């Protein structure tokens, strides 16, 4: 699943709240009650535990019973198909089992097969979506029936590599994977995430069309290989563009560095100048790409993050300052040990001159591998400059890349940071 770091973005696939299905918004009064049979609650259940592990929503998208939902709704099954099953519940309470057909981790979509499909299904809109058009998001999040949330659309999310529709409606927990419709009742998107009150996101319906066109029956033993393949296909052009493009200069403390080198990368700055008790003066700049991919609990990938930090002693002598600084760095993506190895690091030194003459540069590179995603690695890079006046650090963190991409991007970063 692709996410965006906006307002502490969170994904929702577990419960709550109801609303009327009449939609008095935008001078229309639309009744979606006839769509009941095409909308389902999607459940991932553990036969051993005898209960639900996660729930979301889904909808019938083809005449032969293909059900669309979010990847993250059924991710527990995809990551442990021997431990879980996927089931559906209709608006009238009927239960049944579903089979996974295909998934798209980048668009956060999955396709399931219904054994006894309805004659009706949601048609995909062939009309372009304009800013201000009203969307009607539907879902079946809990035991309260079908939920409908109306709201205006606001075009595509800015500062994102992948396309997401910005939706000014408060999607309720458990509506993940449900359909968002236009005033004609045709599909324009799939509910995917919310970033707070009146700020939500939809997967464009074009992504649904692409997945349905290619839908094929995946074998459970190949799920992890398929995830790795999709990540590589997504990362290759995304990273190659960064490696080959010009990085416009942005000065930081009179250093000719860089910052928002592409539209999906945003930067923030900070300082502790107002702290009268500070013993070290710190000025920093942090930049990161807006997109990352949710794969499983405690596993998200695809982060690109770099930072610059200048540190000078205020009330410390040279030895106290050196002991206080250190040279630590950490990964910016969650990955429990069951998913990836520990980092292995190497150090190198480049003798001066530093920015104010003298000193040296210490370069640390660290790599860890994914245990079930062959050929993909995380990387940490630290360029640590020791100068007479203080220390300057440049840090780059990359997630789920192939080795040649890591080497090329690290090389470019070091060349531009020194």
C-alpha positions, 0 to 999 in steps of 0.5 A, a space after each residue: 500500500 502506498 501512503 503519504 506523510 501528511 498530518 500523521 497519515 494513518 490507514 484504517 481497516 478496523 471498524 466504526 460509525 454509520 451514516 445515512 445513505 441519502 446524499 443531499 450534497 451538490 443539489 443532488 439527492 442520491 439513494 445508494 440503497 440499491 447498491 447493497 448487494 455489491 458492497 461487502 465487509 471483507 474479513 481476514 480471519 484466523 481459523 485457529 483463533 476463531 475470530 477476525 484479525 482485520 476488516 475492511 470493505 470491498 465491492 463487486 467490480 465485474 460480472 463474473 464476481 471479481 471483488 476489489 478491496 485494498 491490499 492492506 485490508 488482506 495483507 495478513 493473509 498475503 503475508 501468512 496464507 497458511 494462517 488466515 482466510 479471507 471471508 466476506 459478509 453481505 449487508 444482510 449478514 450472510 458469510 462466505 469465503 473469498 479467494 485471492 486473485 491478484 494484488 497491487 501493493 503500490 496502488 494498495 489494491 487487491 482482487 478477490 473472487 466471489 463464488 456466487 456473484 451478483 448480477 449487478 456490479 459497479 461500472 468504472 466511470 469514463 468521465 474525467 474528474 474535475 476539482 470540486 466534483 462530489 464523490 460518495 464514499 461507501 463501505 461496510 465497516 462493522 455491524 452498523 450496515 452500509 456507510 456513505 460519506 459525501 464530499 468534494 474531490 480536490 484533484 490529485 495530491 501534490 508532492 506525491 510520486 504516485 497518484 492519489 485523489 484528495 477527498 474532503 470527506 471523513 472516511 470512517 474506520 473500516 471503509 478501506 477498500 470501499 467504492 467512491 462513486 460519482 453522481 451517476 453511481 459509477 466508480 471514480 476511486 477506492 477508499 484508501 486512507 485518511 489524514 484526519 477530519 475532512 482529509 482523505 485519499 482515494 485510489 483513482 479508478 484507472 488503477 482498478 481498471 489496470 489491475 482487473 485487466 491483468 488479474 490472474 490467479 496468483 499462487 500463495 507460494 509466490 506472494 513474496 516474489 510477486 511483492 518483490 517484483 512489484 517493488 523493483 518495477 516501481 523503484 527502478 524508474 523512480 530512483 533512476 530519475 533521481 540519479 540522472 536528474 539535476 539537483 538544483 542548488 539550495 544553500 544551507 548555512 552558506 554551503 552549496 547543497 540541495 533540498 527539494 530536488 523533485 516535487 515529491 520531496 519536501 524539506 523542513 528546517 530547525 534550530 535550537 537557537 531559542 534554548 538558552 541552556 543549550 550546550 551545543 548549537 544545532 541547525 538542521 534540514 531534513 528532506 523526504 519523499 512523500 510516498 512509502 509502501 505498507 507491506 505488513 504490520 511493522 514493515 513499510 518500505 520505499 522511504 527516501 530521506 536525507 538530512 544535514 545537521 550543523 553542530 558547534 560547541 557553546 559551553 563545552 570544550 573540545 573533548 566534551 563536545 566530541 563525546 556528546 556528538 557521536 555519529 549515530 544514524 537510524 533507518 526511517 522505515 519500520 522493519 522487524 527482524 523477522 523481515 530483514 537482517 541486521 545492518 552491516 556497516 563499513 567505514 572510510 576516511 577522507 582527509 581534509 580539508 573540511 569546510 573551514 580548513 583542516 579536519 577530515 571526513 568519515 563516511 559510514 555505509 550500512 546495508 541490510 537485506 530483506 529475508 523474503 524479498 530477494 534482491 532488495 536492501 535498505 541502506 544508511 549513509 553518513 558523511 561526518 565532517 570534523 572541522 575546527 569549528 564543529 561537526 557537520 553531518 549529512 545523512 541519507 536513508 534508502 529503503 527497498 532498493 537494488 544494490 546498483 541503485 543504492 551504490 549510484 545514489 549514495 555516490 551522487 549524494 556523497 559527491 554533492 555533500 562534500 
